[in-house]
Amino acid sequence: MTISVNGTEPENPLVPGNTNETGGGKILDALFSPLVEYNPQTAEPENLVAESIETTDSQVYTIKLNEGWTFHDGTPVTANNFVRAWNYTAYSPNGQQNGSFFSHIQGYDQVHTEDPDGTAGPQTAPEPTAQEMSGLRVVDDLTFEVTLSAPFAVFPTMLGYRAFSPLPDLFFTDRAAFEAHPIGNGPFRFVSRQPNTNVVVERYEQWPGAPKPSIGGVEFRFYESAEAAYADVVANNLDFIEIIPPSGLAGNLYETDLAGRSVSRTYLGVQRLGFPLYDPRYQNPQLRQAISMAIDREAVNQQIFGGTRPPADGLVAPDVPGRVPGQCGDLCTYQPERARQMFEASGFQGPIELTSNADAGNREWMEATCVSISNALGVQCNFVPVTTFGEIRTAINARKMDDIYRTGWVADYPSIENFLNPMYRTGASTNDGEYSNPAVDELLARADAAPSIEEGNALYQEAERMVIQDMPAIPVYFQSFQAGWSERLQDVTVTPFRELDLESVTVAAQS
């Protein structure tokens, strides 16, 4: 049977290298199988398409694939499909949002050049001097070698992220056909996409992974509001929702509405407020620190979420390897008097405006945050909602954002590195505010090149403290989820990445 899952409209066509938001990512995780998967209970990396990933120095990796993997068009998955996909994503003229995930590979700097004025500038980036990274070499159909520019012990953990998925030959011969009907190598294959409505996938019978899905397919539905989706789950008209809206959290109503069919747990995510630092109004770190200290995180948590969202004390979510509690210190503590003094000294001319897509339960906590900021700073704060997540992402990517915006982050892979490099390194793939600090860049580079994960983590922790002092984004709360499902579903597991595990879920027999 096909089950229905709540989702959000993907920002782009379903291409792994050009998708770094959760709506499209959730669908791609059904369509593609990477070299590594993450355990649905613990998030620990485990080999999937890869038979082995071996190295003696954390710089040169030999990757051998398992036999028997095919794309949904029946063509075999080979080492060349990985190498070609990675080169395509890294090559900057292709404009792939996940290009910087390949920055550790030798030769990346020859295939990826930066726009000299940033993405908001009038100039275009110079042409790269190469089209393929020198650090990728196909050994045979099932083996390839990856040489990094420096040792990077986290690299095998990264390989479960969707950007490292293989692409079929069709993608390179007819990209338009691929975008109209994506072809992956995952447990489900694409059936149809109705803009602003749904995406349907069906089980791929030849998928060699384990466990094999028992459900026949998935319909990802896009609702105008989380409340509408929640009402459908309660009424058994929608099978799964991973974000119960504040109306269902109030007084823990969802535990009654969904008796025996809900779960509450933290996951590898943090909710932040981002600043468009290319806007001169937001360039003073004192202003950003003041707004952070004007937010009564615990009051918002209790008022809106019934105590289920732990106030953020740093940039890295709980249970992430390498995390240190309390990194943010006083800057993430409600201090209205100090916040007002710093705000007035910053010279910012109000009002303050916060924006977000209003669905997925964001309106309530953003409005409550605005009230806290207004009360603390003595300046008007307005919440300016946007209809869809895709709309706000378009403005962010075009560098046309002129408000402080909601920006959540769910780990791509379980490492402290993933909460820093993609967002706070100069020019990184998800550095939406165009934050840049050469000292942070240098420290992150040293962390990346550390000979062991433990030594690297100590440097990442130092970099986190440095970023927090700049406050390019305000950590507000650590993400937990309250998920619910219909009476049809059984054996429900929700992963640490807040996704329904589609391989293990089952559907109850119909009476």
Disulfide bonds with the S-S distance in Angstrom:
Cys328-Cys332 1.99
Cys370-Cys381 2.10
